[in-house]
Amino acid sequence: MPRVMAIVALVYAVGVVPLAAQERTDSTASRPVPLNPQRLTVGRDSFAILLQGSPFGTFTRTRERDPSHVTITTEFVISGGAQSATYVLDASTLAPVSYDQTANQGGQSIELHLIYGSGGHITGTIAGALDATVDTVIQSIVYDEDMLPTVAEALELEDGSRHELDLFVAPRSATMPVALVVLDGGTVAVPAGEFDTWLVTLEGGQLPWIYWVTKEVPRRIVKMEITGQLSFELVSAGSQ
């Protein structure tokens, strides 16, 4: 999937194989999960990227909010590659409005631009290593996998809960059913400090992501991990 081209290239390089993922080829999707924008914090957070425990790169995540939109910008840099993405969500429902991503890894580049229009109409372009035009209608709210940290922060989280939703696979105009499963994450220590967390595991995506989300509201991601290999640990947290 182009949204994680640089990460996927890295993961292949260190021997983690993306999960097999079921896709829907029709226009149906799971019912939207209830999200609460008031659970989101704003500001700029910086993370250290660790490969099997050793420093490997940097990652930043900036969240902004105005009366109409929530805007999240992410950037990561690793040796030989970089990726930046910006996605805009409706401020009241957190439904996607737009998504823009650029990535370069090992000399290959790609750009993805999507607009989530009214009535489930999604349009856009993919250019670079892969060229495609997106023009489809999806019957429910769908998210890009890059949006999942924000979705996890905005959910009603409790031990043992499970939230089903669909991701949008832009190159094939298909959807992918996934679930976010919640457990008590305990106290997690990262360079920014110790946090009491929920552990949110992604089931069914391209990569085996795990997110640690603060129990304190407004919430923030303090650690993300591709199981057993690549981790992102919060170094500094900014709030507005």
N, C-alpha and C positions, 0 to 999 in steps of 0.2 A: 504494500500500500504506500502511495507516495507520501503520506503525511508523516511517516517515520522512516523515510528512505535512509537517512544517515544512521539512525539507531539500528535499523535492520541490518545494514551493511556491517556495522560494528558487531552486532550480535552474532552474525554468521562468522565473523572473523575470530571470535572467542569461543565459538562452538555451541552457542545456544540456538536451537532450531525453533522458529516460530511455530506456535500451535496450529494444528489443522483447524480451520474455522468453517462452520456451516454458513452459507449465504442464502438469502431469500432472493429469488429472481422476479417475484411479483412485486406489486406496489404496496402490499400490506406491511404493517409493522406492529410491534408490541404497543400496548397502551402506554402513554407517557407516565413517567414516574413523578410524584408530587415533589416539587423543589421549593425551597424557601430562600429567596434572595437575602433575607435578613441574617441568614447564617454565615454569609460571606464577609471576610475581611477585605480591606483594600490596602495597597502599598506594594513595595518592591521587596521580594525575598530572593536571597542568593543561596545557592546550593553548591557543594562540592560533589563532583562525579567520581565515584570510586569503582575501579575494576578489580573484582575479587579482593577488595580491601585496600588497594593502592590508588593514590591520586591519579586521575585520568583526564579531568576536564572541569568545566564550570557550567552552571545552568542558572538562569535568572527567570523569575516569574513575577510579572507586574500586573496588578489588578486595579482597575479604575472604574468609577461609577458616576453616572449623571442621572438626571430624572428619567431618561429614556432607555439607557443602555448600560450594560456591564461589559467592559472591554478587558481582555486578558492578552498580554503579550509575553511570549516565551522565547528565550534564546539559549542555545547550548553550543559550546565549542569544545571539540576534542581534537586530538592530533590528526590532521589530515581531513577534517570535516567540520561543518557547522550547519545549524538549522535555526531558522527563526519562523515564528508563526504568530498571527494575531487573529483572535476570533471575538466576535461581538454577539452578545446575547441580549434579548429583550429584558429590560430591568424588572418587569413585574412577573414574568413567567419563566425567564431563563431559557426560552426557546431560541435556537440559533438564528442569527440575522445574516452573518457573513463569516467567511473563513478564508484567510490568506496565508500561504506557507511557501517558503523558499528553502532549499537545502542543497548542499554540495558535499559529496563524499567521494574520495578517490578519483577526482576529476569528472565525476558525473553530477549534473545539476538538474533540478526540477523545480517547477513552480506550479502551485495549485491555487485557484481562486474560485470560490463558491459564493453564490447568493441564495439564501433560503427565502423564497418569496411567499406570497399569500397562497392559500389553498394547497400547501405542500409542494409547490413548484420549485425545484432546485435547478439552478443553471450555473454554468461556469466553464472553466478551461483548465487543462493540464498541459504543460509545455516543458520541453527539455528532453530528458532521457526517455520520457513517455509522453506522447501527444494524444489528447482526447478532448472531446467536447461533451459537456454534461448538460442534459436537458431532460428532466424526468419529473414525475409527480409521485410523491410518497404520501400515503394516507395518514401518517401520524408524525409526531415530532421525532427526529433522529439526530444523532450527534456524531461528530468526528471523534476518533479515539483520543486526540489531543485534548478534548474537552472534559474527559472523564475525571481529572482531579477536581475541577470545579463542580461537576455533578456530585461527586462524593462529598464535598464540603457542604453542599446545599441540601442533601438528603436528610430525612428523619432517621438517625442512626441509633440502633439499639442492638444489644448482643443477640445474635442468631437471626437477624433480619436479612431478607434477600430481596433485591430490587432488580426486576427484569426490564431491559430496554433494548433498543436497536441502534447499531452504528451504521453510518452511511459509507459504502464502499464506492468512492467516486469513479474510478476507472471503469467499473462495470455497472454503474447506476443500480446497485443492489444494496440490500441491507443485511446486516449480520446480527443475529440475536446474541446478546450477552447478559450476564448477571453480575451485580455487585453484591458480594456476600460479606456480612459484617460480624466481627467478633470483638471482644474486649482486647485491645492491643497492649494494655498495661502501660508502664512507664517506659518511654523511649528516650535514650540519651543520644543527642547529636551535638555538633559543635556549638549550636546556638543555645543549648541548655537541655533540661529534662522536661518532658511533656507527658501528661496523662492522655492516652490516645484510644481511638477506635482503629481496628485493623480491617481494612476494606480490600477484599481480594477480587480480582477480575476473573470471571469464568467465561470462556468462549471467545476471547479476543485473539489477535494475531500473536501477542506476546503475553507471558504470564506476569502481569503487573500486580504489585501489592502497594497499597497506599496506607500510611499512618496519618490519621486526621485527629487534630486536637478535640478533646471533649468540650473544652471551653469554647463558648460562643461569643463573638464570631469565630468561625473555625479557620484553620489553615492546615495545609499539608506540611508536615515536618520531615517526612522521609518517603521516598518512592523506591521501588526495587523491581528489577527483572530477576525473578527468583534465582538466588544463588550466585549471581554474576555481577550485574551492574546495579549500583545503588546511587541515589541522589539524597544527600544529607544537608539539612538546613544549617547554614553558617551564620546568616544574619537575617533578621525579620524587620521589615519596615511597615508602619501603619500610617494612615492619613485620617 
